[in-house]
Amino acid sequence: MKIIFLGSQASGKGTQAILLSKKLNIPHISTGDIFRATIKSGNELGRTLNEYISKGSLVPDELTNKVIEERLKKEDVKNGYILDGYPRTFEQAVFLDKIQKIDKVFEINISDEEAIKRISNRRSCSCGKTYNLLYNPPKKEGICDLCGKPLFVREDDQPETVKKRLKLYHQKTKPLIDYYKKQGVLITVDGERPIEIIHQDILNIIKKK
């Protein structure tokens, strides 16, 4: 199956995408992870990406489409995949339709208030592990369970950046809801419930289909 997860920042779409990826044994493809890894490499593309992401701006469609198209050419996606964080704009969705046929689109829906609450309690580690002080805090305050390094607040998790990203989400990504609804592949899920319940709902929907 080829599946997309849509949702605002901190909606939990990444968590649900990872859980489903393991259950279906197909790759979880996160544009955020790809972008952060590229930025960390320090190459020219990484520096270009950082100019947008550090300011809370969307990476241009042309650049994002190129990154995703290359990823979808790899051998591990032949039996399906789960896209998390792409497409974010109508133009990206149209581009994706030209190269792939999507089976299902799950929208994980939460309020802006809930998103801000979750993000203000999010902490990250340089090893890639992410925590939330409300839902899955580290065993030792401020320290990563996996590698023992200090946790930090990502630059794109700063309050003003978050508000800007939420505004961009409503302006740019919300039109995708209507786009996929017209195609008959959109399923909206209440994201303000326990992770396990949301995951089971998604599994039940897939089994029915």
MODELLER restraints for C-alpha pairs under 7 A, 6 or more apart:
rsr = mdl.restraints
at = mdl.atoms
rsr.add(forms.Gaussian(group=physical.xy_distance, feature=features.Distance(at['CA:1:A'], at['CA:79:A']), mean=6.97, stdev=0.5))
rsr.add(forms.Gaussian(group=physical.xy_distance, feature=features.Distance(at['CA:1:A'], at['CA:80:A']), mean=4.66, stdev=0.5))
rsr.add(forms.Gaussian(group=physical.xy_distance, feature=features.Distance(at['CA:1:A'], at['CA:81:A']), mean=6.51, stdev=0.5))
rsr.add(forms.Gaussian(group=physical.xy_distance, feature=features.Distance(at['CA:1:A'], at['CA:103:A']), mean=6.24, stdev=0.5))
rsr.add(forms.Gaussian(group=physical.xy_distance, feature=features.Distance(at['CA:2:A'], at['CA:80:A']), mean=4.93, stdev=0.5))
rsr.add(forms.Gaussian(group=physical.xy_distance, feature=features.Distance(at['CA:2:A'], at['CA:81:A']), mean=5.11, stdev=0.5))
rsr.add(forms.Gaussian(group=physical.xy_distance, feature=features.Distance(at['CA:2:A'], at['CA:82:A']), mean=6.06, stdev=0.5))
rsr.add(forms.Gaussian(group=physical.xy_distance, feature=features.Distance(at['CA:2:A'], at['CA:102:A']), mean=5.15, stdev=0.5))
rsr.add(forms.Gaussian(group=physical.xy_distance, feature=features.Distance(at['CA:2:A'], at['CA:103:A']), mean=5.34, stdev=0.5))
rsr.add(forms.Gaussian(group=physical.xy_distance, feature=features.Distance(at['CA:2:A'], at['CA:104:A']), mean=6.85, stdev=0.5))
rsr.add(forms.Gaussian(group=physical.xy_distance, feature=features.Distance(at['CA:3:A'], at['CA:81:A']), mean=6.35, stdev=0.5))
rsr.add(forms.Gaussian(group=physical.xy_distance, feature=features.Distance(at['CA:3:A'], at['CA:82:A']), mean=4.75, stdev=0.5))
rsr.add(forms.Gaussian(group=physical.xy_distance, feature=features.Distance(at['CA:3:A'], at['CA:83:A']), mean=6.21, stdev=0.5))
rsr.add(forms.Gaussian(group=physical.xy_distance, feature=features.Distance(at['CA:3:A'], at['CA:102:A']), mean=6.11, stdev=0.5))
rsr.add(forms.Gaussian(group=physical.xy_distance, feature=features.Distance(at['CA:3:A'], at['CA:103:A']), mean=5.91, stdev=0.5))
rsr.add(forms.Gaussian(group=physical.xy_distance, feature=features.Distance(at['CA:3:A'], at['CA:104:A']), mean=4.97, stdev=0.5))
rsr.add(forms.Gaussian(group=physical.xy_distance, feature=features.Distance(at['CA:3:A'], at['CA:105:A']), mean=5.76, stdev=0.5))
rsr.add(forms.Gaussian(group=physical.xy_distance, feature=features.Distance(at['CA:4:A'], at['CA:82:A']), mean=5.68, stdev=0.5))
rsr.add(forms.Gaussian(group=physical.xy_distance, feature=features.Distance(at['CA:4:A'], at['CA:83:A']), mean=4.70, stdev=0.5))
rsr.add(forms.Gaussian(group=physical.xy_distance, feature=features.Distance(at['CA:4:A'], at['CA:84:A']), mean=6.26, stdev=0.5))
rsr.add(forms.Gaussian(group=physical.xy_distance, feature=features.Distance(at['CA:4:A'], at['CA:104:A']), mean=6.44, stdev=0.5))
rsr.add(forms.Gaussian(group=physical.xy_distance, feature=features.Distance(at['CA:4:A'], at['CA:105:A']), mean=4.65, stdev=0.5))
rsr.add(forms.Gaussian(group=physical.xy_distance, feature=features.Distance(at['CA:4:A'], at['CA:106:A']), mean=6.20, stdev=0.5))
rsr.add(forms.Gaussian(group=physical.xy_distance, feature=features.Distance(at['CA:5:A'], at['CA:13:A']), mean=5.92, stdev=0.5))
rsr.add(forms.Gaussian(group=physical.xy_distance, feature=features.Distance(at['CA:5:A'], at['CA:17:A']), mean=6.79, stdev=0.5))
rsr.add(forms.Gaussian(group=physical.xy_distance, feature=features.Distance(at['CA:5:A'], at['CA:83:A']), mean=6.17, stdev=0.5))
rsr.add(forms.Gaussian(group=physical.xy_distance, feature=features.Distance(at['CA:5:A'], at['CA:84:A']), mean=5.23, stdev=0.5))
rsr.add(forms.Gaussian(group=physical.xy_distance, feature=features.Distance(at['CA:5:A'], at['CA:105:A']), mean=5.88, stdev=0.5))
rsr.add(forms.Gaussian(group=physical.xy_distance, feature=features.Distance(at['CA:5:A'], at['CA:106:A']), mean=4.89, stdev=0.5))
rsr.add(forms.Gaussian(group=physical.xy_distance, feature=features.Distance(at['CA:5:A'], at['CA:107:A']), mean=5.94, stdev=0.5))
rsr.add(forms.Gaussian(group=physical.xy_distance, feature=features.Distance(at['CA:6:A'], at['CA:13:A']), mean=6.66, stdev=0.5))
rsr.add(forms.Gaussian(group=physical.xy_distance, feature=features.Distance(at['CA:6:A'], at['CA:84:A']), mean=6.96, stdev=0.5))
rsr.add(forms.Gaussian(group=physical.xy_distance, feature=features.Distance(at['CA:6:A'], at['CA:85:A']), mean=6.70, stdev=0.5))
rsr.add(forms.Gaussian(group=physical.xy_distance, feature=features.Distance(at['CA:6:A'], at['CA:106:A']), mean=6.05, stdev=0.5))
rsr.add(forms.Gaussian(group=physical.xy_distance, feature=features.Distance(at['CA:6:A'], at['CA:107:A']), mean=4.57, stdev=0.5))
rsr.add(forms.Gaussian(group=physical.xy_distance, feature=features.Distance(at['CA:6:A'], at['CA:108:A']), mean=6.15, stdev=0.5))
rsr.add(forms.Gaussian(group=physical.xy_distance, feature=features.Distance(at['CA:7:A'], at['CA:13:A']), mean=6.16, stdev=0.5))
rsr.add(forms.Gaussian(group=physical.xy_distance, feature=features.Distance(at['CA:7:A'], at['CA:107:A']), mean=5.56, stdev=0.5))
rsr.add(forms.Gaussian(group=physical.xy_distance, feature=features.Distance(at['CA:7:A'], at['CA:108:A']), mean=5.00, stdev=0.5))
rsr.add(forms.Gaussian(group=physical.xy_distance, feature=features.Distance(at['CA:7:A'], at['CA:109:A']), mean=6.02, stdev=0.5))
rsr.add(forms.Gaussian(group=physical.xy_distance, feature=features.Distance(at['CA:8:A'], at['CA:166:A']), mean=6.64, stdev=0.5))
rsr.add(forms.Gaussian(group=physical.xy_distance, feature=features.Distance(at['CA:8:A'], at['CA:169:A']), mean=6.37, stdev=0.5))
rsr.add(forms.Gaussian(group=physical.xy_distance, feature=features.Distance(at['CA:9:A'], at['CA:115:A']), mean=6.44, stdev=0.5))
rsr.add(forms.Gaussian(group=physical.xy_distance, feature=features.Distance(at['CA:9:A'], at['CA:166:A']), mean=6.92, stdev=0.5))
rsr.add(forms.Gaussian(group=physical.xy_distance, feature=features.Distance(at['CA:10:A'], at['CA:115:A']), mean=5.35, stdev=0.5))
rsr.add(forms.Gaussian(group=physical.xy_distance, feature=features.Distance(at['CA:10:A'], at['CA:118:A']), mean=6.29, stdev=0.5))
rsr.add(forms.Gaussian(group=physical.xy_distance, feature=features.Distance(at['CA:10:A'], at['CA:119:A']), mean=6.19, stdev=0.5))
rsr.add(forms.Gaussian(group=physical.xy_distance, feature=features.Distance(at['CA:11:A'], at['CA:108:A']), mean=6.13, stdev=0.5))
rsr.add(forms.Gaussian(group=physical.xy_distance, feature=features.Distance(at['CA:11:A'], at['CA:109:A']), mean=6.60, stdev=0.5))
rsr.add(forms.Gaussian(group=physical.xy_distance, feature=features.Distance(at['CA:11:A'], at['CA:110:A']), mean=5.89, stdev=0.5))
rsr.add(forms.Gaussian(group=physical.xy_distance, feature=features.Distance(at['CA:11:A'], at['CA:115:A']), mean=6.40, stdev=0.5))
rsr.add(forms.Gaussian(group=physical.xy_distance, feature=features.Distance(at['CA:11:A'], at['CA:191:A']), mean=6.31, stdev=0.5))
rsr.add(forms.Gaussian(group=physical.xy_distance, feature=features.Distance(at['CA:12:A'], at['CA:191:A']), mean=6.93, stdev=0.5))
rsr.add(forms.Gaussian(group=physical.xy_distance, feature=features.Distance(at['CA:13:A'], at['CA:84:A']), mean=6.94, stdev=0.5))
rsr.add(forms.Gaussian(group=physical.xy_distance, feature=features.Distance(at['CA:13:A'], at['CA:108:A']), mean=6.03, stdev=0.5))
rsr.add(forms.Gaussian(group=physical.xy_distance, feature=features.Distance(at['CA:14:A'], at['CA:84:A']), mean=6.16, stdev=0.5))
rsr.add(forms.Gaussian(group=physical.xy_distance, feature=features.Distance(at['CA:16:A'], at['CA:199:A']), mean=6.23, stdev=0.5))
rsr.add(forms.Gaussian(group=physical.xy_distance, feature=features.Distance(at['CA:17:A'], at['CA:28:A']), mean=6.44, stdev=0.5))
rsr.add(forms.Gaussian(group=physical.xy_distance, feature=features.Distance(at['CA:17:A'], at['CA:82:A']), mean=6.50, stdev=0.5))
rsr.add(forms.Gaussian(group=physical.xy_distance, feature=features.Distance(at['CA:17:A'], at['CA:84:A']), mean=6.70, stdev=0.5))
rsr.add(forms.Gaussian(group=physical.xy_distance, feature=features.Distance(at['CA:18:A'], at['CA:28:A']), mean=6.05, stdev=0.5))
rsr.add(forms.Gaussian(group=physical.xy_distance, feature=features.Distance(at['CA:21:A'], at['CA:27:A']), mean=5.88, stdev=0.5))
rsr.add(forms.Gaussian(group=physical.xy_distance, feature=features.Distance(at['CA:21:A'], at['CA:28:A']), mean=5.60, stdev=0.5))
rsr.add(forms.Gaussian(group=physical.xy_distance, feature=features.Distance(at['CA:21:A'], at['CA:82:A']), mean=6.70, stdev=0.5))
rsr.add(forms.Gaussian(group=physical.xy_distance, feature=features.Distance(at['CA:26:A'], at['CA:79:A']), mean=6.84, stdev=0.5))
rsr.add(forms.Gaussian(group=physical.xy_distance, feature=features.Distance(at['CA:26:A'], at['CA:80:A']), mean=5.81, stdev=0.5))
rsr.add(forms.Gaussian(group=physical.xy_distance, feature=features.Distance(at['CA:26:A'], at['CA:81:A']), mean=5.11, stdev=0.5))
rsr.add(forms.Gaussian(group=physical.xy_distance, feature=features.Distance(at['CA:27:A'], at['CA:77:A']), mean=6.53, stdev=0.5))
rsr.add(forms.Gaussian(group=physical.xy_distance, feature=features.Distance(at['CA:27:A'], at['CA:81:A']), mean=4.89, stdev=0.5))
rsr.add(forms.Gaussian(group=physical.xy_distance, feature=features.Distance(at['CA:27:A'], at['CA:82:A']), mean=6.20, stdev=0.5))
rsr.add(forms.Gaussian(group=physical.xy_distance, feature=features.Distance(at['CA:28:A'], at['CA:81:A']), mean=6.09, stdev=0.5))
rsr.add(forms.Gaussian(group=physical.xy_distance, feature=features.Distance(at['CA:28:A'], at['CA:82:A']), mean=4.87, stdev=0.5))
rsr.add(forms.Gaussian(group=physical.xy_distance, feature=features.Distance(at['CA:28:A'], at['CA:83:A']), mean=6.32, stdev=0.5))
rsr.add(forms.Gaussian(group=physical.xy_distance, feature=features.Distance(at['CA:29:A'], at['CA:82:A']), mean=5.91, stdev=0.5))
rsr.add(forms.Gaussian(group=physical.xy_distance, feature=features.Distance(at['CA:29:A'], at['CA:83:A']), mean=4.98, stdev=0.5))
rsr.add(forms.Gaussian(group=physical.xy_distance, feature=features.Distance(at['CA:29:A'], at['CA:84:A']), mean=5.95, stdev=0.5))
rsr.add(forms.Gaussian(group=physical.xy_distance, feature=features.Distance(at['CA:30:A'], at['CA:83:A']), mean=6.18, stdev=0.5))
rsr.add(forms.Gaussian(group=physical.xy_distance, feature=features.Distance(at['CA:30:A'], at['CA:84:A']), mean=4.70, stdev=0.5))
rsr.add(forms.Gaussian(group=physical.xy_distance, feature=features.Distance(at['CA:30:A'], at['CA:85:A']), mean=5.94, stdev=0.5))
rsr.add(forms.Gaussian(group=physical.xy_distance, feature=features.Distance(at['CA:31:A'], at['CA:84:A']), mean=6.65, stdev=0.5))
rsr.add(forms.Gaussian(group=physical.xy_distance, feature=features.Distance(at['CA:31:A'], at['CA:85:A']), mean=5.57, stdev=0.5))
rsr.add(forms.Gaussian(group=physical.xy_distance, feature=features.Distance(at['CA:31:A'], at['CA:86:A']), mean=6.48, stdev=0.5))
rsr.add(forms.Gaussian(group=physical.xy_distance, feature=features.Distance(at['CA:32:A'], at['CA:85:A']), mean=6.73, stdev=0.5))
rsr.add(forms.Gaussian(group=physical.xy_distance, feature=features.Distance(at['CA:35:A'], at['CA:49:A']), mean=6.90, stdev=0.5))
rsr.add(forms.Gaussian(group=physical.xy_distance, feature=features.Distance(at['CA:38:A'], at['CA:46:A']), mean=4.81, stdev=0.5))
rsr.add(forms.Gaussian(group=physical.xy_distance, feature=features.Distance(at['CA:39:A'], at['CA:46:A']), mean=3.74, stdev=0.5))
rsr.add(forms.Gaussian(group=physical.xy_distance, feature=features.Distance(at['CA:39:A'], at['CA:47:A']), mean=6.07, stdev=0.5))
rsr.add(forms.Gaussian(group=physical.xy_distance, feature=features.Distance(at['CA:39:A'], at['CA:49:A']), mean=6.65, stdev=0.5))
rsr.add(forms.Gaussian(group=physical.xy_distance, feature=features.Distance(at['CA:39:A'], at['CA:50:A']), mean=6.14, stdev=0.5))
rsr.add(forms.Gaussian(group=physical.xy_distance, feature=features.Distance(at['CA:40:A'], at['CA:46:A']), mean=6.94, stdev=0.5))
rsr.add(forms.Gaussian(group=physical.xy_distance, feature=features.Distance(at['CA:49:A'], at['CA:59:A']), mean=6.68, stdev=0.5))
rsr.add(forms.Gaussian(group=physical.xy_distance, feature=features.Distance(at['CA:52:A'], at['CA:58:A']), mean=6.31, stdev=0.5))
rsr.add(forms.Gaussian(group=physical.xy_distance, feature=features.Distance(at['CA:52:A'], at['CA:59:A']), mean=5.82, stdev=0.5))
rsr.add(forms.Gaussian(group=physical.xy_distance, feature=features.Distance(at['CA:53:A'], at['CA:59:A']), mean=6.97, stdev=0.5))
rsr.add(forms.Gaussian(group=physical.xy_distance, feature=features.Distance(at['CA:53:A'], at['CA:156:A']), mean=6.84, stdev=0.5))
rsr.add(forms.Gaussian(group=physical.xy_distance, feature=features.Distance(at['CA:54:A'], at['CA:155:A']), mean=6.10, stdev=0.5))
rsr.add(forms.Gaussian(group=physical.xy_distance, feature=features.Distance(at['CA:54:A'], at['CA:156:A']), mean=5.76, stdev=0.5))
rsr.add(forms.Gaussian(group=physical.xy_distance, feature=features.Distance(at['CA:55:A'], at['CA:161:A']), mean=6.65, stdev=0.5))
rsr.add(forms.Gaussian(group=physical.xy_distance, feature=features.Distance(at['CA:56:A'], at['CA:156:A']), mean=6.03, stdev=0.5))
rsr.add(forms.Gaussian(group=physical.xy_distance, feature=features.Distance(at['CA:56:A'], at['CA:161:A']), mean=5.19, stdev=0.5))
rsr.add(forms.Gaussian(group=physical.xy_distance, feature=features.Distance(at['CA:56:A'], at['CA:164:A']), mean=6.35, stdev=0.5))
rsr.add(forms.Gaussian(group=physical.xy_distance, feature=features.Distance(at['CA:56:A'], at['CA:165:A']), mean=5.59, stdev=0.5))
rsr.add(forms.Gaussian(group=physical.xy_distance, feature=features.Distance(at['CA:57:A'], at['CA:165:A']), mean=6.95, stdev=0.5))
rsr.add(forms.Gaussian(group=physical.xy_distance, feature=features.Distance(at['CA:61:A'], at['CA:92:A']), mean=6.16, stdev=0.5))
rsr.add(forms.Gaussian(group=physical.xy_distance, feature=features.Distance(at['CA:65:A'], at['CA:92:A']), mean=6.63, stdev=0.5))
rsr.add(forms.Gaussian(group=physical.xy_distance, feature=features.Distance(at['CA:87:A'], at['CA:93:A']), mean=5.38, stdev=0.5))
rsr.add(forms.Gaussian(group=physical.xy_distance, feature=features.Distance(at['CA:88:A'], at['CA:172:A']), mean=6.87, stdev=0.5))
rsr.add(forms.Gaussian(group=physical.xy_distance, feature=features.Distance(at['CA:88:A'], at['CA:173:A']), mean=5.02, stdev=0.5))
rsr.add(forms.Gaussian(group=physical.xy_distance, feature=features.Distance(at['CA:89:A'], at['CA:172:A']), mean=5.30, stdev=0.5))
rsr.add(forms.Gaussian(group=physical.xy_distance, feature=features.Distance(at['CA:89:A'], at['CA:173:A']), mean=5.02, stdev=0.5))
rsr.add(forms.Gaussian(group=physical.xy_distance, feature=features.Distance(at['CA:89:A'], at['CA:176:A']), mean=6.70, stdev=0.5))
rsr.add(forms.Gaussian(group=physical.xy_distance, feature=features.Distance(at['CA:90:A'], at['CA:175:A']), mean=6.55, stdev=0.5))
rsr.add(forms.Gaussian(group=physical.xy_distance, feature=features.Distance(at['CA:90:A'], at['CA:176:A']), mean=5.70, stdev=0.5))
rsr.add(forms.Gaussian(group=physical.xy_distance, feature=features.Distance(at['CA:103:A'], at['CA:185:A']), mean=6.53, stdev=0.5))
rsr.add(forms.Gaussian(group=physical.xy_distance, feature=features.Distance(at['CA:104:A'], at['CA:185:A']), mean=4.91, stdev=0.5))
rsr.add(forms.Gaussian(group=physical.xy_distance, feature=features.Distance(at['CA:104:A'], at['CA:186:A']), mean=6.31, stdev=0.5))
rsr.add(forms.Gaussian(group=physical.xy_distance, feature=features.Distance(at['CA:105:A'], at['CA:185:A']), mean=5.70, stdev=0.5))
rsr.add(forms.Gaussian(group=physical.xy_distance, feature=features.Distance(at['CA:105:A'], at['CA:186:A']), mean=4.75, stdev=0.5))
rsr.add(forms.Gaussian(group=physical.xy_distance, feature=features.Distance(at['CA:105:A'], at['CA:187:A']), mean=6.11, stdev=0.5))
rsr.add(forms.Gaussian(group=physical.xy_distance, feature=features.Distance(at['CA:106:A'], at['CA:186:A']), mean=5.99, stdev=0.5))
rsr.add(forms.Gaussian(group=physical.xy_distance, feature=features.Distance(at['CA:106:A'], at['CA:187:A']), mean=4.93, stdev=0.5))
rsr.add(forms.Gaussian(group=physical.xy_distance, feature=features.Distance(at['CA:106:A'], at['CA:188:A']), mean=5.86, stdev=0.5))
rsr.add(forms.Gaussian(group=physical.xy_distance, feature=features.Distance(at['CA:106:A'], at['CA:189:A']), mean=6.93, stdev=0.5))
rsr.add(forms.Gaussian(group=physical.xy_distance, feature=features.Distance(at['CA:107:A'], at['CA:187:A']), mean=6.11, stdev=0.5))
rsr.add(forms.Gaussian(group=physical.xy_distance, feature=features.Distance(at['CA:107:A'], at['CA:188:A']), mean=4.65, stdev=0.5))
rsr.add(forms.Gaussian(group=physical.xy_distance, feature=features.Distance(at['CA:107:A'], at['CA:189:A']), mean=5.95, stdev=0.5))
rsr.add(forms.Gaussian(group=physical.xy_distance, feature=features.Distance(at['CA:108:A'], at['CA:188:A']), mean=6.22, stdev=0.5))
rsr.add(forms.Gaussian(group=physical.xy_distance, feature=features.Distance(at['CA:108:A'], at['CA:189:A']), mean=5.05, stdev=0.5))
rsr.add(forms.Gaussian(group=physical.xy_distance, feature=features.Distance(at['CA:108:A'], at['CA:190:A']), mean=6.12, stdev=0.5))
rsr.add(forms.Gaussian(group=physical.xy_distance, feature=features.Distance(at['CA:108:A'], at['CA:191:A']), mean=5.13, stdev=0.5))
rsr.add(forms.Gaussian(group=physical.xy_distance, feature=features.Distance(at['CA:109:A'], at['CA:188:A']), mean=6.79, stdev=0.5))
rsr.add(forms.Gaussian(group=physical.xy_distance, feature=features.Distance(at['CA:109:A'], at['CA:189:A']), mean=6.02, stdev=0.5))
rsr.add(forms.Gaussian(group=physical.xy_distance, feature=features.Distance(at['CA:109:A'], at['CA:190:A']), mean=5.30, stdev=0.5))
rsr.add(forms.Gaussian(group=physical.xy_distance, feature=features.Distance(at['CA:109:A'], at['CA:191:A']), mean=5.08, stdev=0.5))
rsr.add(forms.Gaussian(group=physical.xy_distance, feature=features.Distance(at['CA:110:A'], at['CA:190:A']), mean=6.81, stdev=0.5))
rsr.add(forms.Gaussian(group=physical.xy_distance, feature=features.Distance(at['CA:110:A'], at['CA:191:A']), mean=5.39, stdev=0.5))
rsr.add(forms.Gaussian(group=physical.xy_distance, feature=features.Distance(at['CA:110:A'], at['CA:192:A']), mean=5.93, stdev=0.5))
rsr.add(forms.Gaussian(group=physical.xy_distance, feature=features.Distance(at['CA:119:A'], at['CA:157:A']), mean=6.31, stdev=0.5))
rsr.add(forms.Gaussian(group=physical.xy_distance, feature=features.Distance(at['CA:121:A'], at['CA:132:A']), mean=5.42, stdev=0.5))
rsr.add(forms.Gaussian(group=physical.xy_distance, feature=features.Distance(at['CA:121:A'], at['CA:133:A']), mean=5.17, stdev=0.5))
rsr.add(forms.Gaussian(group=physical.xy_distance, feature=features.Distance(at['CA:121:A'], at['CA:134:A']), mean=6.58, stdev=0.5))
rsr.add(forms.Gaussian(group=physical.xy_distance, feature=features.Distance(at['CA:122:A'], at['CA:131:A']), mean=5.76, stdev=0.5))
rsr.add(forms.Gaussian(group=physical.xy_distance, feature=features.Distance(at['CA:122:A'], at['CA:132:A']), mean=4.40, stdev=0.5))
rsr.add(forms.Gaussian(group=physical.xy_distance, feature=features.Distance(at['CA:122:A'], at['CA:133:A']), mean=6.35, stdev=0.5))
rsr.add(forms.Gaussian(group=physical.xy_distance, feature=features.Distance(at['CA:122:A'], at['CA:153:A']), mean=6.95, stdev=0.5))
rsr.add(forms.Gaussian(group=physical.xy_distance, feature=features.Distance(at['CA:123:A'], at['CA:130:A']), mean=5.94, stdev=0.5))
rsr.add(forms.Gaussian(group=physical.xy_distance, feature=features.Distance(at['CA:123:A'], at['CA:131:A']), mean=5.17, stdev=0.5))
rsr.add(forms.Gaussian(group=physical.xy_distance, feature=features.Distance(at['CA:123:A'], at['CA:132:A']), mean=6.08, stdev=0.5))
rsr.add(forms.Gaussian(group=physical.xy_distance, feature=features.Distance(at['CA:123:A'], at['CA:151:A']), mean=5.92, stdev=0.5))
rsr.add(forms.Gaussian(group=physical.xy_distance, feature=features.Distance(at['CA:123:A'], at['CA:152:A']), mean=5.46, stdev=0.5))
rsr.add(forms.Gaussian(group=physical.xy_distance, feature=features.Distance(at['CA:123:A'], at['CA:153:A']), mean=5.22, stdev=0.5))
rsr.add(forms.Gaussian(group=physical.xy_distance, feature=features.Distance(at['CA:124:A'], at['CA:130:A']), mean=4.52, stdev=0.5))
rsr.add(forms.Gaussian(group=physical.xy_distance, feature=features.Distance(at['CA:124:A'], at['CA:131:A']), mean=6.21, stdev=0.5))
rsr.add(forms.Gaussian(group=physical.xy_distance, feature=features.Distance(at['CA:124:A'], at['CA:151:A']), mean=5.36, stdev=0.5))
rsr.add(forms.Gaussian(group=physical.xy_distance, feature=features.Distance(at['CA:124:A'], at['CA:152:A']), mean=5.34, stdev=0.5))
rsr.add(forms.Gaussian(group=physical.xy_distance, feature=features.Distance(at['CA:124:A'], at['CA:153:A']), mean=6.13, stdev=0.5))
rsr.add(forms.Gaussian(group=physical.xy_distance, feature=features.Distance(at['CA:124:A'], at['CA:154:A']), mean=6.55, stdev=0.5))
rsr.add(forms.Gaussian(group=physical.xy_distance, feature=features.Distance(at['CA:125:A'], at['CA:144:A']), mean=6.46, stdev=0.5))
rsr.add(forms.Gaussian(group=physical.xy_distance, feature=features.Distance(at['CA:125:A'], at['CA:149:A']), mean=6.93, stdev=0.5))
rsr.add(forms.Gaussian(group=physical.xy_distance, feature=features.Distance(at['CA:125:A'], at['CA:150:A']), mean=6.80, stdev=0.5))
rsr.add(forms.Gaussian(group=physical.xy_distance, feature=features.Distance(at['CA:125:A'], at['CA:151:A']), mean=4.91, stdev=0.5))
rsr.add(forms.Gaussian(group=physical.xy_distance, feature=features.Distance(at['CA:125:A'], at['CA:152:A']), mean=6.41, stdev=0.5))
rsr.add(forms.Gaussian(group=physical.xy_distance, feature=features.Distance(at['CA:131:A'], at['CA:137:A']), mean=5.59, stdev=0.5))
rsr.add(forms.Gaussian(group=physical.xy_distance, feature=features.Distance(at['CA:131:A'], at['CA:138:A']), mean=6.58, stdev=0.5))
rsr.add(forms.Gaussian(group=physical.xy_distance, feature=features.Distance(at['CA:138:A'], at['CA:144:A']), mean=6.21, stdev=0.5))
rsr.add(forms.Gaussian(group=physical.xy_distance, feature=features.Distance(at['CA:138:A'], at['CA:145:A']), mean=5.99, stdev=0.5))
rsr.add(forms.Gaussian(group=physical.xy_distance, feature=features.Distance(at['CA:139:A'], at['CA:145:A']), mean=6.42, stdev=0.5))
rsr.add(forms.Gaussian(group=physical.xy_distance, feature=features.Distance(at['CA:142:A'], at['CA:150:A']), mean=5.74, stdev=0.5))
rsr.add(forms.Gaussian(group=physical.xy_distance, feature=features.Distance(at['CA:142:A'], at['CA:151:A']), mean=5.20, stdev=0.5))
rsr.add(forms.Gaussian(group=physical.xy_distance, feature=features.Distance(at['CA:143:A'], at['CA:149:A']), mean=5.70, stdev=0.5))
rsr.add(forms.Gaussian(group=physical.xy_distance, feature=features.Distance(at['CA:143:A'], at['CA:150:A']), mean=4.66, stdev=0.5))
rsr.add(forms.Gaussian(group=physical.xy_distance, feature=features.Distance(at['CA:143:A'], at['CA:151:A']), mean=5.54, stdev=0.5))
rsr.add(forms.Gaussian(group=physical.xy_distance, feature=features.Distance(at['CA:144:A'], at['CA:150:A']), mean=6.24, stdev=0.5))
rsr.add(forms.Gaussian(group=physical.xy_distance, feature=features.Distance(at['CA:144:A'], at['CA:151:A']), mean=6.20, stdev=0.5))
rsr.add(forms.Gaussian(group=physical.xy_distance, feature=features.Distance(at['CA:156:A'], at['CA:162:A']), mean=6.68, stdev=0.5))
rsr.add(forms.Gaussian(group=physical.xy_distance, feature=features.Distance(at['CA:180:A'], at['CA:186:A']), mean=5.36, stdev=0.5))
rsr.add(forms.Gaussian(group=physical.xy_distance, feature=features.Distance(at['CA:191:A'], at['CA:198:A']), mean=6.91, stdev=0.5))
